Amino acid sequence: MTKKTFEISHIQSVEELNHLSLKLNEKEQVSHIKVNKDSIVFHCLDIDALLSLIQSINKDLVVKEVIDGKKREYDFAKKKDRQYYFMFKNMITEDDIYVLVERIEKDHRYQNVRYDAQNKLLLLTSNQRDVLSLLRKELFKINPSVEIIEHHRPIRSQDVFNEKYLHTYIRVGILLVVIALALVTSKDHTWMTPVLWLVTVILLGTPLLKKAWGDILSKKFLSESLIIFIAMVFGIVSGAYIETCFALILYELSTPFLNKVLERSLLKIDNAVEMPETGIKWKDDTEEKVSLYDVEIGDILVVKPGETVSIPGTIHKGVSAMSTYSNTSTYEPVVVKEGSHVRSGDVNVGDMPIYVQVDETYESSNYMNLMNIASVAPVYESKVEKYTKRLAQFYTPVMTILGLLLGIVLPLVNFEDYGAYIHVGAIFLVISGALSSDQATSLGMLAGFAKAFQNGIIVESSMGLDSVNAAQTIVYDRFDGVEVTNEELNLFKKLSHMGRTLVIYNDGPVALEDDQYMIYNNLTNEEKMEKMDSLTGPVVYIGDTFKDIELLQKSYVGISRGGLADPKVVENSDIVLIDANLNRVYETFVIARHMRTIAVMNNILTVVVKIAMLIVALSWTAIPLWIIVLIEILLKAFVMRNSTCIL
């Protein structure tokens, strides 16, 4: 099961806040607790089990589930079963589908699983909300080339034919007749000509019109589909018949094109966080490349120098040095030999290969744990995303009103002087669509998470990486009982040059002087928390042990540098460093800054290009509508590609 995010609000006092946080900390299923002034945010598997605990402290406390950054009152009612229908693309043989059916029949989350071979349809019942996503992951393990899609109602074979072919042929036939009549009547300059071209636009833009109608029913009167369709109507009224039809075709073709650009950008992100899918299996003195998902307990895998252990087990043969930092927080390499146990995430830093007899499955390894942590990171919208959406919410209404003013009001006042502005109004409406950088900003945040993952920086909360930019103070809690190293001194120098206040909590054997940095020696946890309360602005806290959990919770962004050694520390951190290199702390800030810089650049580029198009439209009222549509498409494609350049 996937952990969900909840917020408890309406906390009346500090005593109640502390009492509640302590009680939640005692629960194993609760993780990643963030304590605010009058609320607590946390992750858990089953909120129902905590309801009695929360109400025993105060019945007036409000529990809300956080979904995609939005909070709603949690519905404690049981999930309802739902019938699902799935179809397949790129299916060469049905053997893969039968393997999928065999696997999910054994999964308790699915009931009444059945494959309809005649209609190539998979039917099942489930109460899960993300069935399609779960099935895609399962099918990917069987055959990555096969794609599964959901069909939202039961179908019969003849329905497939009718929907896929007959309706399309009828629509194309009518469209060709209307275009022919429109071309024939164009020389007569009668009222029939614009009417026929308007019908042509309606037929060409049927998918767009359906979407626009759905937006109207949903009371989304400023949706891009509706605005673009009105712009095309303006183009017909202005007399630019063929240009408008071409612009509409170009716009509709842009959807698959931009989806392809988005798909490639997401693939780039996926490749950055891709977990190893294959390993080298050793049997009968021969090596064979196999899928890690097919490795069974007792099999022997070869881990060569520089490679990472994918599945934990015992050394069957070989002697080498292993870096175990990601599991033990220990910097010194450990020598392993026959009989030694190694864990997933350990790195062979020696010169010889080792042969590991696995004692777990790949799905239960730390590698998969890392993927689970990374996959649930985007919970809240980043600040850049919020600013971009606010700008879009202001920009779109203003541009739409100006477009309607130019296309309707001014021609009504004086058509002879302002008739040409109907075309300009259409251009304003096209440009008024949502900012091109809106979607790209979200994509850029994901690329930032992927870049961090590549560098051994696991972002457990989307608040983490972007919120690092807002921090005014960095608190670095040194390793307990360890003398200062040159690596640490270099890190202090880099952090102090980032325009933020650097505070160092020193628990080492030697007291440090605070001539260069703000240093506090040998403080208790209570004293550290008091000092943190007095620091300026949002605080990034960097710690590593169980005793640092309260400080991680209290900070604006909590960074733990102890790898995966302590699950409770990991659960209460926004960012987890699993690399032994201390420079990863500094790289976290660099990646966060780079991620925001790209988002800001995309926003600036979008605004500059749109302003330029407005100036050109006002100075050259006859500029073809399709050129504006083409520029919009290319702009969207560019900012989407640019958003992943951090990788």
FENGI-V485062 format. One record per pair of residues at least 4 apart in sequence whose ideal C-beta (glycine too) atoms are under 6 Angstrom apart, sorted by the first residue. I is the first residue (numbers start at 1). GAP is how many residues later the second one is. D is the distance in whole Angstrom. If there is no record, write none. Layout:
I;GAP;D, I;GAP;D
This chain:
1;44;5, 3;40;4, 3;42;6, 5;38;6, 5;61;4, 5;374;5, 6;41;6, 6;57;6, 6;59;6, 7;32;6, 7;34;5, 7;57;5, 7;59;6, 7;64;6, 8;32;5, 8;53;6, 8;55;6, 9;30;4, 9;53;5, 10;50;6, 10;51;6, 10;52;5, 11;5;5, 11;6;5, 11;27;5, 12;4;6, 20;37;5, 21;14;5, 21;19;6, 23;30;6, 24;6;5, 24;9;6, 29;15;5, 29;16;5, 30;12;5, 30;14;5, 31;12;5, 31;540;3, 32;11;5, 32;539;5, 32;540;6, 33;9;5, 33;520;5, 33;539;6, 34;7;5, 35;5;6, 35;518;5, 48;28;6, 50;4;6, 54;7;6, 55;4;5, 63;11;5, 64;7;4, 64;9;6, 65;9;5, 66;5;5, 69;311;5, 69;312;4, 79;48;4, 81;44;5, 81;46;5, 83;42;6, 84;40;5, 84;47;6, 85;38;6, 85;66;4, 86;36;4, 86;62;5, 86;64;6, 87;62;5, 87;64;5, 88;58;6, 88;60;6, 89;58;4, 90;55;5, 90;56;5, 90;57;6, 91;55;5, 96;46;5, 96;47;4, 96;50;6, 97;18;6, 99;43;5, 100;39;6, 100;42;6, 101;12;6, 101;14;5, 104;6;5, 104;9;6, 105;8;5, 109;17;6, 109;19;5, 110;14;5, 110;16;5, 111;14;5, 112;13;4, 113;11;5, 114;9;5, 115;7;5, 116;5;4, 119;38;6, 126;5;5, 130;4;6, 132;18;5, 135;4;6, 135;13;6, 136;12;6, 139;7;6, 139;9;5, 140;4;5, 141;152;5, 155;4;5, 159;4;6, 160;4;6, 161;4;6, 162;4;5, 175;28;4, 178;18;6, 178;21;5, 178;22;5, 179;21;6, 181;15;5, 182;14;4, 182;15;5, 182;18;6, 185;7;5, 185;8;5, 186;7;5, 192;4;6, 194;42;6, 197;39;5, 197;44;4, 198;38;5, 201;4;6, 201;31;5, 201;35;6, 204;44;5, 205;4;5, 205;43;5, 208;17;5, 208;21;6, 209;20;6, 211;14;4, 212;13;4, 212;14;4, 212;17;5, 215;5;4, 215;8;4, 215;10;6, 215;11;5, 222;174;5, 224;4;6, 224;209;4, 224;210;6, 227;173;6, 227;202;5, 227;205;6, 230;199;6, 231;195;4, 231;198;4, 231;199;5, 232;12;6, 232;16;5, 234;173;5, 234;188;5, 234;191;5, 234;192;4, 235;5;5, 235;9;3, 235;191;5, 235;390;5, 236;8;5, 237;185;5, 238;184;4, 238;185;4, 240;4;5, 243;381;5, 243;382;5, 243;383;6, 244;381;6, 246;380;5, 247;378;4, 247;379;4, 247;382;5, 250;376;5, 250;379;5, 251;378;5, 254;4;6, 254;379;4, 258;378;6, 261;376;5, 261;379;5, 262;378;6, 265;178;6, 265;375;6, 265;379;5, 268;376;5, 268;379;6, 269;177;5, 269;178;6, 269;181;5, 272;178;4, 272;182;5, 272;375;5, 273;101;6, 273;177;5, 273;180;5, 275;92;6, 275;96;5, 276;34;5, 278;11;6, 278;13;6, 279;13;5, 279;22;5, 279;31;6, 280;7;5, 280;22;4, 281;7;5, 281;9;5, 281;18;6, 282;5;6, 282;18;5, 282;20;5, 282;73;6, 290;4;6, 292;18;6, 292;70;4, 293;69;6, 295;4;5, 297;62;6, 299;59;6, 300;16;5, 300;55;5, 300;57;5, 301;55;5, 302;51;6, 302;53;6, 303;4;5, 303;6;5, 303;45;5, 303;51;5, 303;53;6, 304;49;5, 305;43;5, 305;46;6, 307;41;6, 308;39;5, 309;33;5, 309;35;5, 309;37;5, 310;34;6, 310;57;6, 311;33;6, 311;47;4, 311;51;5, 311;54;5, 312;31;5, 312;32;5, 312;48;5, 313;43;4, 313;44;5, 313;45;4, 313;46;5, 314;27;5, 314;43;5, 315;21;6, 315;23;5, 315;25;5, 315;39;6, 316;39;4, 316;41;4, 317;38;4, 318;34;6, 318;35;6, 318;36;4, 318;37;5, 319;18;5, 320;28;5, 320;30;3, 320;32;5, 320;34;5, 321;12;4, 321;14;6, 321;28;5, 321;29;4, 322;12;5, 322;14;5, 322;24;5, 323;10;5, 323;24;4, 323;26;5, 324;4;5, 324;6;6, 324;10;5, 324;22;5, 325;238;5, 325;255;4, 326;19;4, 326;237;4, 326;238;6, 326;252;4, 327;16;5, 327;18;5, 327;237;6, 327;238;6, 328;237;5, 329;233;4, 329;234;5, 329;236;5, 331;249;5, 333;16;5, 336;4;4, 342;4;5, 342;14;6, 344;21;4, 344;22;4, 344;23;5, 345;21;5, 360;4;5, 363;5;6, 366;198;6, 371;4;6, 373;85;5, 373;87;5, 374;79;6, 374;84;6, 377;72;5, 377;82;5, 377;85;5, 378;84;5, 379;83;5, 380;82;5, 380;83;5, 381;4;4, 381;5;5, 382;63;5, 382;84;4, 383;83;6, 384;57;6, 384;212;6, 384;215;4, 385;56;5, 385;57;6, 388;49;6, 388;50;6, 388;53;5, 391;4;6, 392;4;6, 392;42;5, 392;43;5, 392;46;5, 396;36;5, 399;29;6, 399;33;3, 400;32;5, 402;26;5, 403;4;6, 403;22;5, 403;25;3, 403;26;4, 403;29;6, 404;4;5, 405;4;5, 406;4;6, 406;15;5, 406;18;5, 406;19;4, 407;15;5, 407;18;2, 410;8;4, 410;11;5, 411;4;5, 411;7;5, 411;8;5, 411;11;6, 414;4;5, 415;4;5, 420;201;5, 424;193;5, 424;197;5, 426;199;6, 427;190;4, 427;201;5, 430;198;5, 431;179;6, 431;182;6, 434;4;5, 435;171;5, 436;170;5, 436;199;5, 436;200;4, 436;203;5, 437;4;6, 437;165;4, 437;166;5, 437;169;4, 437;202;5, 440;162;5, 440;199;4, 440;200;5, 440;203;4, 441;158;5, 443;200;4, 444;154;5, 444;155;5, 444;199;4, 447;197;4, 447;199;5, 447;200;6, 448;17;6, 448;147;3, 449;10;5, 451;140;5, 451;195;5, 451;196;6, 452;5;4, 452;7;5, 452;139;5, 455;132;6, 456;122;5, 456;123;3, 456;128;6, 457;120;6, 457;127;6, 457;131;5, 458;118;4, 459;5;5, 459;6;5, 459;116;6, 460;113;6, 460;114;6, 460;116;6, 461;113;4, 463;4;5, 463;111;6, 464;93;5, 464;110;3, 464;111;4, 465;127;5, 467;90;5, 468;72;6, 468;89;6, 468;121;6, 468;124;4, 469;123;5, 469;127;5, 470;68;5, 471;67;5, 471;69;4, 472;28;6, 472;64;5, 472;65;3, 472;66;6, 473;28;5, 473;62;5, 473;63;6, 473;64;6, 473;66;5, 474;21;6, 474;26;5, 474;28;5, 474;66;5, 475;28;5, 475;64;6, 475;66;5, 476;28;5, 476;66;5, 477;28;4, 477;66;4, 478;28;5, 478;29;6, 478;30;6, 480;27;5, 481;28;6, 482;26;6, 483;25;6, 484;4;5, 487;95;5, 491;91;5, 491;94;6, 494;92;5, 495;7;5, 496;6;5, 498;91;6, 502;15;5, 503;15;5, 504;13;5, 504;15;5, 505;15;6, 505;23;6, 506;6;5, 506;13;6, 506;15;5, 511;10;4, 512;7;5, 514;4;6, 514;5;4, 523;4;4, 523;5;5, 532;7;6, 535;4;6, 538;18;4, 539;16;5, 539;17;5, 540;17;5, 541;10;5, 541;14;4, 541;17;5, 542;17;5, 543;5;3, 543;8;6, 543;9;6, 544;16;6, 544;17;5, 544;18;4, 546;20;6, 548;4;6, 549;23;5, 552;6;3, 552;20;5, 552;21;6, 553;19;6, 557;17;5, 558;15;5, 558;16;5, 559;16;5, 560;9;5, 560;13;4, 560;16;5, 561;16;4, 562;7;6, 563;15;5, 564;6;6, 570;6;5, 577;7;5, 579;5;5, 594;52;5, 602;37;4, 609;26;5, 616;4;6, 617;6;6, 638;4;6
